Amino acid sequence: MDTILNALNAVLDIFRLGFNQVNAVLGLIIALIASFQLSAWKKLWEMALAALAFHIVALMLAPAIDHGAAIRLPALTEPVTWRNWLAIYVGYVVLIALFYFLRTRLLKPAAAHH
């Protein structure tokens, strides 16, 4: 039973970390734009992956744009980097799905009048 609880807790930690990472202004803007680019629910996973890629590039370029610092690649050999990216991806899946749901329910096009 402890093994199941530990595994469940690890999954919940990924959701918490991912949502906290995406909850920043950059993440919210990316998720909002991605939700308007999303054309169907089946494309959600691909859109979240594209949002993650854009997020990573934006974080790499931000110091160069803000302070003229050198562009640094993420530590691809570090497991913590991949774990963080997985968490951010999950956060994007949740937020893009939420924004897409709201967009499709609240911004329905008016029915054509004949």
TIMI-2910 file (N, C-alpha, C, CB; in pm, 1 decimal, decimal comma, always signed):
<rs>
+----------+----------+----------+----------+----------+----------+----------+----------+----------+----------+----------+----------+------+
!      n_x !      n_y !      n_z !     ca_x !     ca_y !     ca_z !      c_x !      c_y !      c_z !     cb_x !     cb_y !     cb_z ! resn !
+----------+----------+----------+----------+----------+----------+----------+----------+----------+----------+----------+----------+------+
!    +82,4 !   -119,4 !     +0,0 !     +0,0 !     +0,0 !     +0,0 !    +87,0 !   +126,1 !     +0,0 !    -93,8 !     -0,3 !   +121,0 !  Met !
!   +198,8 !   +122,1 !    +73,6 !   +289,3 !   +236,9 !    +76,8 !   +347,3 !   +265,7 !    -60,8 !   +401,9 !   +212,8 !   +176,7 !  Asp !
!   +374,3 !   +160,6 !   -137,5 !   +428,9 !   +178,8 !   -271,6 !   +328,7 !   +252,2 !   -360,4 !   +466,0 !    +42,9 !   -333,8 !  Thr !
!   +202,0 !   +215,9 !   -350,4 !    +97,9 !   +281,5 !   -429,8 !    +84,7 !   +428,1 !   -388,8 !    -37,5 !   +208,6 !   -413,2 !  Ile !
!    +85,7 !   +454,4 !   -259,3 !    +74,6 !   +591,6 !   -211,3 !   +195,1 !   +675,1 !   -252,9 !    +59,9 !   +593,4 !    -59,7 !  Leu !
!   +313,6 !   +615,8 !   -247,6 !   +433,8 !   +688,2 !   -291,2 !   +427,6 !   +720,1 !   -440,5 !   +560,2 !   +606,0 !   -260,1 !  Asn !
!   +381,7 !   +624,0 !   -521,0 !   +369,9 !   +647,7 !   -664,7 !   +265,9 !   +755,5 !   -692,6 !   +332,9 !   +517,7 !   -738,1 !  Ala !
!   +153,5 !   +748,9 !   -624,1 !    +49,1 !   +850,0 !   -641,7 !    +99,1 !   +988,0 !   -601,3 !    -75,2 !   +813,3 !   -560,2 !  Leu !
!   +172,7 !   +993,8 !   -493,5 !   +228,6 !  +1120,4 !   -447,0 !   +328,8 !  +1176,3 !   -548,2 !   +295,9 !  +1102,0 !   -310,3 !  Asn !
!   +408,0 !  +1089,3 !   -610,1 !   +503,8 !  +1133,7 !   -712,1 !   +430,7 !  +1192,1 !   -832,4 !   +594,3 !  +1016,8 !   -756,5 !  Ala !
!   +321,1 !  +1129,3 !   -873,2 !   +242,3 !  +1180,4 !   -985,8 !   +180,4 !  +1314,7 !   -949,4 !   +132,1 !  +1079,4 !  -1026,3 !  Val !
!   +127,2 !  +1326,2 !   -829,1 !    +69,4 !  +1453,4 !   -785,3 !   +174,1 !  +1563,0 !   -777,8 !     +2,3 !  +1437,1 !   -650,1 !  Leu !
!   +296,5 !  +1527,5 !   -737,6 !   +405,4 !  +1626,3 !   -734,5 !   +434,5 !  +1679,7 !   -874,6 !   +533,3 !  +1564,0 !   -674,0 !  Asp !
!   +428,0 !  +1591,7 !   -976,1 !   +450,5 !  +1636,5 !  -1114,0 !   +342,4 !  +1736,6 !  -1153,7 !   +451,6 !  +1515,8 !  -1212,2 !  Ile !
!   +216,3 !  +1706,5 !  -1119,0 !   +107,5 !  +1800,2 !  -1150,5 !   +127,4 !  +1933,1 !  -1079,7 !    -28,0 !  +1740,3 !  -1111,6 !  Phe !
!   +163,9 !  +1928,3 !   -951,5 !   +183,7 !  +2052,4 !   -874,7 !   +297,3 !  +2134,9 !   -932,9 !   +212,5 !  +2020,8 !   -727,0 !  Arg !
!   +409,8 !  +2071,1 !   -958,6 !   +525,6 !  +2141,7 !  -1012,4 !   +494,0 !  +2198,5 !  -1150,1 !   +647,5 !  +2048,3 !  -1019,8 !  Leu !
!   +431,3 !  +2118,4 !  -1233,9 !   +398,6 !  +2163,3 !  -1369,2 !   +303,5 !  +2280,6 !  -1368,9 !   +338,9 !  +2050,4 !  -1448,7 !  Gly !
!   +200,2 !  +2274,6 !  -1286,6 !   +105,1 !  +2384,6 !  -1282,3 !   +171,2 !  +2509,5 !  -1226,4 !    -17,3 !  +2347,0 !  -1198,5 !  Phe !
!   +258,5 !  +2494,8 !  -1126,7 !   +328,1 !  +2610,8 !  -1071,1 !   +421,1 !  +2673,8 !  -1173,6 !   +407,2 !  +2571,0 !   -946,7 !  Asn !
!   +487,2 !  +2592,6 !  -1255,0 !   +576,3 !  +2645,2 !  -1357,9 !   +497,8 !  +2717,1 !  -1467,4 !   +659,9 !  +2532,2 !  -1418,5 !  Gln !
!   +386,7 !  +2658,8 !  -1508,1 !   +308,5 !  +2716,5 !  -1616,6 !   +227,2 !  +2835,1 !  -1567,8 !   +216,6 !  +2611,5 !  -1677,9 !  Val !
!   +204,0 !  +2843,5 !  -1439,3 !   +119,4 !  +2947,8 !  -1383,5 !   +185,9 !  +3085,6 !  -1388,7 !    +83,3 !  +2913,5 !  -1240,8 !  Asn !
!   +310,3 !  +3093,6 !  -1427,2 !   +376,6 !  +3222,8 !  -1442,2 !   +316,4 !  +3294,7 !  -1562,6 !   +531,2 !  +3205,6 !  -1458,9 !  Ala !
!   +339,7 !  +3422,7 !  -1572,0 !   +282,2 !  +3503,3 !  -1680,0 !   +320,6 !  +3446,4 !  -1816,2 !   +328,6 !  +3649,7 !  -1668,7 !  Val !
!   +445,3 !  +3410,2 !  -1834,7 !   +489,5 !  +3353,9 !  -1962,4 !   +407,8 !  +3229,3 !  -1996,1 !   +640,5 !  +3319,9 !  -1957,9 !  Leu !
!   +392,9 !  +3140,4 !  -1900,3 !   +319,3 !  +3017,3 !  -1922,4 !   +173,1 !  +3041,1 !  -1953,2 !   +331,4 !  +2928,8 !  -1803,2 !  Gly !
!   +112,8 !  +3135,5 !  -1883,5 !    -28,1 !  +3166,1 !  -1908,5 !    -48,8 !  +3222,9 !  -2048,3 !    -80,2 !  +3264,5 !  -1804,1 !  Leu !
!    +42,2 !  +3309,0 !  -2090,7 !    +31,7 !  +3366,6 !  -2225,1 !    +49,2 !  +3258,4 !  -2331,0 !   +136,4 !  +3477,9 !  -2245,0 !  Ile !
!   +148,9 !  +3172,4 !  -2312,4 !   +172,2 !  +3063,9 !  -2407,9 !    +51,3 !  +2971,3 !  -2412,6 !   +299,4 !  +2984,3 !  -2370,6 !  Ile !
!     -3,4 !  +2935,2 !  -2297,4 !   -118,6 !  +2845,3 !  -2292,4 !   -241,3 !  +2908,6 !  -2357,4 !   -149,9 !  +2807,1 !  -2147,6 !  Ala !
!   -260,5 !  +3037,0 !  -2336,5 !   -375,0 !  +3105,5 !  -2396,2 !   -362,7 !  +3108,3 !  -2548,4 !   -386,8 !  +3248,8 !  -2341,1 !  Leu !
!   -245,1 !  +3143,2 !  -2598,2 !   -223,0 !  +3144,4 !  -2743,0 !   -240,4 !  +3003,1 !  -2799,9 !    -81,5 !  +3199,5 !  -2776,4 !  Ile !
!   -185,5 !  +2904,9 !  -2730,4 !   -197,2 !  +2766,0 !  -2777,3 !   -342,3 !  +2721,0 !  -2781,2 !   -116,2 !  +2672,0 !  -2687,5 !  Ala !
!   -421,7 !  +2764,5 !  -2684,8 !   -562,5 !  +2723,7 !  -2683,4 !   -639,0 !  +2782,2 !  -2801,9 !   -628,8 !  +2766,7 !  -2552,4 !  Ser !
!   -598,1 !  +2898,5 !  -2849,8 !   -663,6 !  +2956,7 !  -2967,5 !   -611,5 !  +2893,9 !  -3096,7 !   -642,0 !  +3108,8 !  -2970,7 !  Phe !
!   -493,9 !  +2835,3 !  -3092,4 !   -440,3 !  +2764,6 !  -3208,6 !   -494,2 !  +2622,3 !  -3217,9 !   -288,2 !  +2762,0 !  -3203,0 !  Gln !
!   -541,4 !  +2568,9 !  -3105,2 !   -590,7 !  +2431,9 !  -3099,7 !   -719,8 !  +2419,8 !  -3179,4 !   -612,8 !  +2387,6 !  -2954,0 !  Leu !
!   -723,9 !  +2321,9 !  -3270,1 !   -841,3 !  +2306,2 !  -3355,4 !   -931,2 !  +2191,6 !  -3312,4 !   -798,5 !  +2285,1 !  -3497,3 !  Ser !
!   -877,3 !  +2096,4 !  -3236,6 !   -956,5 !  +1981,3 !  -3192,0 !   -890,4 !  +1920,3 !  -3068,6 !   -970,3 !  +1874,9 !  -3305,9 !  Ala !
!   -972,1 !  +1854,3 !  -2988,0 !   -920,6 !  +1793,6 !  -2864,6 !   -807,8 !  +1695,1 !  -2892,0 !  -1032,9 !  +1723,0 !  -2789,9 !  Trp !
!   -815,9 !  +1623,2 !  -3003,5 !   -714,3 !  +1521,7 !  -3031,1 !   -576,1 !  +1582,3 !  -3055,8 !   -755,6 !  +1438,9 !  -3151,0 !  Lys !
!   -568,8 !  +1711,2 !  -3081,1 !   -441,2 !  +1779,6 !  -3103,2 !   -383,9 !  +1840,1 !  -2974,1 !   -458,9 !  +1889,1 !  -3207,6 !  Lys !
!   -452,0 !  +1818,4 !  -2862,6 !   -409,9 !  +1878,0 !  -2735,2 !   -267,3 !  +1839,3 !  -2698,6 !   -504,4 !  +1836,0 !  -2623,5 !  Leu !
!   -234,2 !  +1710,9 !  -2712,3 !   -101,0 !  +1663,3 !  -2671,7 !     +8,7 !  +1727,7 !  -2755,7 !    -92,7 !  +1510,4 !  -2683,6 !  Trp !
!    -16,5 !  +1741,0 !  -2885,7 !    +81,0 !  +1804,5 !  -2974,2 !    +94,7 !  +1953,2 !  -2942,0 !    +40,4 !  +1785,5 !  -3121,2 !  Glu !
!    -16,3 !  +2019,0 !  -2915,5 !    -12,3 !  +2161,8 !  -2885,0 !    +61,3 !  +2186,9 !  -2753,6 !   -154,9 !  +2219,4 !  -2878,1 !  Met !
!    +40,2 !  +2099,3 !  -2655,9 !   +110,9 !  +2113,5 !  -2528,4 !   +260,9 !  +2093,1 !  -2547,9 !    +56,4 !  +2013,3 !  -2424,7 !  Ala !
!   +298,6 !  +2001,4 !  -2636,5 !   +440,5 !  +1979,9 !  -2665,9 !   +500,3 !  +2102,3 !  -2735,5 !   +459,2 !  +1854,2 !  -2753,6 !  Leu !
!   +426,0 !  +2160,8 !  -2828,2 !   +472,2 !  +2283,1 !  -2894,5 !   +483,4 !  +2397,4 !  -2794,2 !   +376,7 !  +2322,0 !  -3009,3 !  Ala !
!   +388,5 !  +2406,7 !  -2701,3 !   +394,1 !  +2510,2 !  -2598,2 !   +516,7 !  +2490,4 !  -2509,5 !   +265,7 !  +2509,0 !  -2512,9 !  Ala !
!   +546,8 !  +2365,9 !  -2475,4 !   +666,2 !  +2336,8 !  -2395,1 !   +792,1 !  +2379,9 !  -2470,1 !   +673,4 !  +2185,8 !  -2360,3 !  Leu !
!   +800,0 !  +2347,1 !  -2598,5 !   +917,7 !  +2385,8 !  -2677,6 !   +931,9 !  +2537,4 !  -2681,3 !   +907,7 !  +2329,7 !  -2821,3 !  Ala !
!   +822,2 !  +2607,5 !  -2702,4 !   +826,1 !  +2753,3 !  -2704,1 !   +869,1 !  +2807,2 !  -2567,1 !   +688,0 !  +2810,5 !  -2743,8 !  Phe !
!   +819,9 !  +2746,5 !  -2459,9 !   +853,6 !  +2784,9 !  -2322,7 !  +1004,5 !  +2771,1 !  -2299,4 !   +774,9 !  +2698,1 !  -2221,0 !  His !
!  +1060,5 !  +2658,0 !  -2342,3 !  +1204,0 !  +2633,0 !  -2323,9 !  +1286,5 !  +2735,7 !  -2400,3 !  +1240,7 !  +2490,6 !  -2370,1 !  Ile !
!  +1248,6 !  +2761,5 !  -2525,2 !  +1321,6 !  +2859,3 !  -2607,0 !  +1310,0 !  +2998,7 !  -2545,0 !  +1267,4 !  +2860,3 !  -2752,9 !  Val !
!  +1190,6 !  +3034,0 !  -2499,3 !  +1171,5 !  +3166,3 !  -2438,4 !  +1258,7 !  +3181,0 !  -2313,2 !  +1022,2 !  +3188,6 !  -2402,5 !  Ala !
!  +1267,7 !  +3076,8 !  -2232,9 !  +1352,4 !  +3083,8 !  -2112,8 !  +1500,8 !  +3092,8 !  -2148,8 !  +1328,1 !  +2961,4 !  -2023,6 !  Leu !
!  +1539,0 !  +3029,4 !  -2258,7 !  +1679,0 !  +3037,3 !  -2302,5 !  +1712,2 !  +3176,6 !  -2354,8 !  +1707,3 !  +2932,4 !  -2411,2 !  Met !
!  +1618,7 !  +3238,7 !  -2425,4 !  +1644,2 !  +3368,2 !  -2487,9 !  +1624,6 !  +3487,1 !  -2393,3 !  +1554,7 !  +3384,3 !  -2607,0 !  Leu !
!  +1545,4 !  +3470,2 !  -2289,1 !  +1513,0 !  +3582,7 !  -2199,6 !  +1636,1 !  +3651,8 !  -2142,3 !  +1426,6 !  +3534,2 !  -2086,0 !  Ala !
!  +1734,9 !  +3579,8 !  -2087,8 !  +1852,3 !  +3651,2 !  -2035,2 !  +1929,9 !  +3726,3 !  -2142,7 !  +1944,6 !  +3553,8 !  -1966,4 !  Pro !
!  +1934,2 !  +3671,7 !  -2263,6 !  +2005,3 !  +3738,0 !  -2372,7 !  +1932,7 !  +3866,0 !  -2412,6 !  +2018,9 !  +3643,9 !  -2494,2 !  Ala !
!  +1801,5 !  +3860,8 !  -2415,1 !  +1723,3 !  +3978,1 !  -2453,8 !  +1723,9 !  +4083,0 !  -2343,4 !  +1579,6 !  +3937,9 !  -2487,3 !  Ile !
!  +1706,6 !  +4039,2 !  -2219,3 !  +1699,1 !  +4132,3 !  -2106,2 !  +1833,5 !  +4196,0 !  -2071,3 !  +1645,2 !  +4060,5 !  -1985,2 !  Asp !
!  +1938,5 !  +4115,0 !  -2066,9 !  +2066,6 !  +4164,3 !  -2014,1 !  +2183,5 !  +4148,5 !  -2110,2 !  +2099,0 !  +4093,1 !  -1886,8 !  His !
!  +2157,1 !  +4100,5 !  -2229,8 !  +2265,6 !  +4079,3 !  -2324,0 !  +2354,6 !  +3962,9 !  -2285,5 !  +2347,6 !  +4203,3 !  -2335,7 !  Gly !
!  +2304,7 !  +3872,7 !  -2200,6 !  +2382,7 !  +3757,0 !  -2156,1 !  +2390,0 !  +3654,2 !  -2269,0 !  +2320,3 !  +3693,7 !  -2028,1 !  Ala !
!  +2484,5 !  +3564,4 !  -2254,6 !  +2499,5 !  +3458,5 !  -2353,7 !  +2381,2 !  +3361,9 !  -2344,7 !  +2633,4 !  +3383,0 !  -2333,4 !  Ala !
!  +2344,5 !  +3306,2 !  -2457,0 !  +2237,7 !  +3206,1 !  -2459,3 !  +2295,8 !  +3074,8 !  -2409,0 !  +2176,7 !  +3189,8 !  -2603,5 !  Ile !
!  +2227,8 !  +3017,1 !  -2310,1 !  +2276,1 !  +2891,4 !  -2251,7 !  +2174,9 !  +2781,6 !  -2278,8 !  +2301,1 !  +2906,1 !  -2099,0 !  Arg !
!  +2225,5 !  +2669,6 !  -2325,1 !  +2140,2 !  +2554,0 !  -2347,8 !  +2105,3 !  +2489,4 !  -2214,4 !  +2209,1 !  +2452,2 !  -2441,4 !  Leu !
!  +1988,6 !  +2428,3 !  -2204,7 !  +1952,1 !  +2357,8 !  -2081,1 !  +2044,9 !  +2238,4 !  -2058,7 !  +1804,3 !  +2310,7 !  -2086,7 !  Pro !
!  +2052,4 !  +2193,7 !  -1934,7 !  +2135,7 !  +2078,8 !  -1898,5 !  +2063,8 !  +1950,4 !  -1940,1 !  +2167,0 !  +2077,9 !  -1744,9 !  Ala !
!  +2082,8 !  +1910,7 !  -2064,4 !  +2010,0 !  +1796,9 !  -2119,7 !  +2047,5 !  +1663,6 !  -2056,6 !  +2033,2 !  +1789,6 !  -2266,6 !  Leu !
!  +2162,7 !  +1656,5 !  -1994,0 !  +2205,6 !  +1530,4 !  -1933,2 !  +2157,9 !  +1515,8 !  -1789,1 !  +2356,4 !  +1519,5 !  -1938,0 !  Thr !
!  +2095,5 !  +1617,7 !  -1737,5 !  +2048,6 !  +1613,8 !  -1598,3 !  +1904,1 !  +1563,4 !  -1591,7 !  +2059,3 !  +1754,3 !  -1533,3 !  Glu !
!  +1879,4 !  +1460,2 !  -1512,9 !  +1741,8 !  +1409,2 !  -1499,1 !  +1643,5 !  +1513,8 !  -1446,3 !  +1740,8 !  +1289,2 !  -1406,6 !  Pro !
!  +1692,1 !  +1606,2 !  -1364,4 !  +1602,7 !  +1708,4 !  -1309,5 !  +1546,3 !  +1797,3 !  -1420,0 !  +1676,6 !  +1794,1 !  -1205,7 !  Val !
!  +1624,3 !  +1820,6 !  -1524,8 !  +1577,2 !  +1900,1 !  -1638,2 !  +1460,0 !  +1831,2 !  -1705,8 !  +1690,8 !  +1923,5 !  -1739,3 !  Thr !
!  +1473,8 !  +1702,0 !  -1731,4 !  +1367,2 !  +1626,1 !  -1797,5 !  +1244,0 !  +1614,7 !  -1708,2 !  +1417,0 !  +1486,3 !  -1835,9 !  Trp !
!  +1265,5 !  +1599,7 !  -1578,0 !  +1153,6 !  +1592,4 !  -1484,7 !  +1078,3 !  +1725,3 !  -1481,8 !  +1203,3 !  +1555,4 !  -1343,2 !  Arg !
!  +1152,3 !  +1835,4 !  -1482,2 !  +1087,8 !  +1967,5 !  -1486,1 !  +1010,8 !  +1987,4 !  -1615,8 !  +1192,2 !  +2078,9 !  -1469,8 !  Asn !
!  +1068,9 !  +1945,1 !  -1726,8 !   +999,9 !  +1958,6 !  -1854,4 !   +873,3 !  +1874,2 !  -1858,4 !  +1092,1 !  +1919,4 !  -1968,5 !  Trp !
!   +879,4 !  +1754,6 !  -1801,4 !   +760,0 !  +1671,1 !  -1794,8 !   +651,8 !  +1739,8 !  -1711,7 !   +793,7 !  +1532,8 !  -1735,5 !  Leu !
!   +692,3 !  +1798,2 !  -1601,3 !   +596,6 !  +1868,2 !  -1515,3 !   +536,2 !  +1988,9 !  -1587,7 !   +664,9 !  +1913,4 !  -1384,7 !  Ala !
!   +618,9 !  +2062,7 !  -1658,7 !   +569,2 !  +2179,3 !  -1733,0 !   +475,8 !  +2133,4 !  -1845,3 !   +687,7 !  +2262,4 !  -1791,3 !  Ile !
!   +509,9 !  +2023,6 !  -1910,5 !   +424,3 !  +1968,6 !  -2016,1 !   +286,6 !  +1934,3 !  -1960,1 !   +489,1 !  +1843,2 !  -2079,4 !  Tyr !
!   +283,4 !  +1866,9 !  -1846,9 !   +156,1 !  +1831,0 !  -1783,9 !    +78,0 !  +1957,9 !  -1749,1 !   +179,9 !  +1744,9 !  -1656,3 !  Val !
!   +147,6 !  +2058,3 !  -1698,8 !    +82,4 !  +2185,0 !  -1669,1 !    +21,5 !  +2248,4 !  -1792,6 !   +180,3 !  +2280,3 !  -1606,4 !  Gly !
!    +92,4 !  +2241,0 !  -1904,8 !    +38,1 !  +2294,8 !  -2029,7 !    -82,4 !  +2214,7 !  -2077,9 !   +145,9 !  +2296,4 !  -2137,6 !  Tyr !
!    -77,0 !  +2083,4 !  -2064,0 !   -192,3 !  +2002,1 !  -2103,2 !   -316,3 !  +2048,3 !  -2026,7 !   -165,1 !  +1851,4 !  -2076,9 !  Val !
!   -301,5 !  +2066,9 !  -1896,4 !   -415,0 !  +2106,8 !  -1813,0 !   -464,4 !  +2246,8 !  -1850,1 !   -376,1 !  +2102,4 !  -1664,5 !  Val !
!   -373,3 !  +2342,2 !  -1859,1 !   -414,9 !  +2479,8 !  -1887,1 !   -470,0 !  +2498,3 !  -2027,9 !   -298,9 !  +2573,2 !  -1866,6 !  Leu !
!   -405,3 !  +2438,3 !  -2126,0 !   -455,1 !  +2451,2 !  -2263,1 !   -593,0 !  +2386,1 !  -2273,0 !   -356,2 !  +2386,4 !  -2364,9 !  Ile !
!   -610,8 !  +2271,1 !  -2209,2 !   -741,8 !  +2206,1 !  -2210,3 !   -846,8 !  +2295,5 !  -2145,3 !   -735,5 !  +2070,5 !  -2138,0 !  Ala !
!   -812,6 !  +2356,3 !  -2034,6 !   -906,5 !  +2445,4 !  -1965,8 !   -941,0 !  +2566,2 !  -2053,2 !   -847,3 !  +2492,3 !  -1831,4 !  Leu !
!   -839,4 !  +2631,0 !  -2108,2 !   -864,0 !  +2747,4 !  -2193,5 !   -942,1 !  +2709,5 !  -2319,1 !   -731,8 !  +2813,2 !  -2232,4 !  Phe !
!   -910,4 !  +2594,5 !  -2377,5 !   -980,9 !  +2550,0 !  -2497,9 !  -1127,0 !  +2520,6 !  -2465,2 !   -912,9 !  +2424,7 !  -2558,2 !  Tyr !
!  -1150,3 !  +2454,1 !  -2353,3 !  -1287,5 !  +2425,8 !  -2311,2 !  -1365,5 !  +2556,1 !  -2294,4 !  -1288,4 !  +2345,0 !  -2179,4 !  Phe !
!  -1305,4 !  +2651,6 !  -2225,0 !  -1373,0 !  +2780,0 !  -2205,1 !  -1396,2 !  +2852,7 !  -2336,8 !  -1291,8 !  +2868,2 !  -2111,3 !  Leu !
!  -1297,0 !  +2850,0 !  -2424,4 !  -1310,2 !  +2916,8 !  -2554,0 !  -1422,2 !  +2855,4 !  -2635,8 !  -1178,9 !  +2909,6 !  -2631,8 !  Arg !
!  -1429,5 !  +2723,3 !  -2638,8 !  -1531,6 !  +2659,1 !  -2720,9 !  -1670,8 !  +2671,7 !  -2660,0 !  -1497,6 !  +2512,8 !  -2740,9 !  Thr !
!  -1679,5 !  +2695,5 !  -2531,1 !  -1810,5 !  +2709,3 !  -2466,8 !  -1856,9 !  +2854,6 !  -2458,8 !  -1806,1 !  +2650,0 !  -2327,4 !  Arg !
!  -1764,6 !  +2944,9 !  -2437,1 !  -1801,7 !  +3084,3 !  -2417,5 !  -1798,2 !  +3166,7 !  -2545,6 !  -1711,2 !  +3146,1 !  -2316,6 !  Leu !
!  -1715,9 !  +3127,6 !  -2639,7 !  -1700,3 !  +3205,8 !  -2761,3 !  -1756,5 !  +3132,5 !  -2883,1 !  -1553,5 !  +3239,1 !  -2783,4 !  Leu !
!  -1870,6 !  +3069,1 !  -2864,1 !  -1933,6 !  +2998,7 !  -2976,1 !  -1975,5 !  +3099,2 !  -3081,8 !  -2055,7 !  +2915,9 !  -2928,4 !  Lys !
!  -1951,9 !  +3066,3 !  -3208,6 !  -1997,7 !  +3157,7 !  -3313,6 !  -2149,5 !  +3160,6 !  -3318,4 !  -1940,9 !  +3116,5 !  -3450,8 !  Pro !
!  -2201,3 !  +3276,2 !  -3350,3 !  -2346,7 !  +3290,9 !  -3359,7 !  -2399,1 !  +3206,5 !  -3474,9 !  -2386,5 !  +3439,6 !  -3378,8 !  Ala !
!  -2511,9 !  +3145,2 !  -3453,4 !  -2571,2 !  +3061,2 !  -3557,2 !  -2613,5 !  +3149,6 !  -3673,7 !  -2692,6 !  +2980,3 !  -3501,9 !  Ala !
!  -2593,2 !  +3099,7 !  -3792,1 !  -2629,3 !  +3175,1 !  -3912,5 !  -2781,7 !  +3184,2 !  -3921,0 !  -2570,1 !  +3107,9 !  -4041,4 !  Ala !
!  -2830,3 !  +3300,4 !  -3946,9 !  -2975,2 !  +3321,8 !  -3958,8 !  -3012,4 !  +3315,7 !  -4106,9 !  -3018,4 !  +3459,7 !  -3895,2 !  His !
!  -3114,5 !  +3237,6 !  -4138,0 !  -3157,6 !  +3225,2 !  -4276,4 !  -3282,9 !  +3303,0 !  -4299,0 !  -3178,9 !  +3080,6 !  -4314,2 !  His !
+----------+----------+----------+----------+----------+----------+----------+----------+----------+----------+----------+----------+------+
</rs>
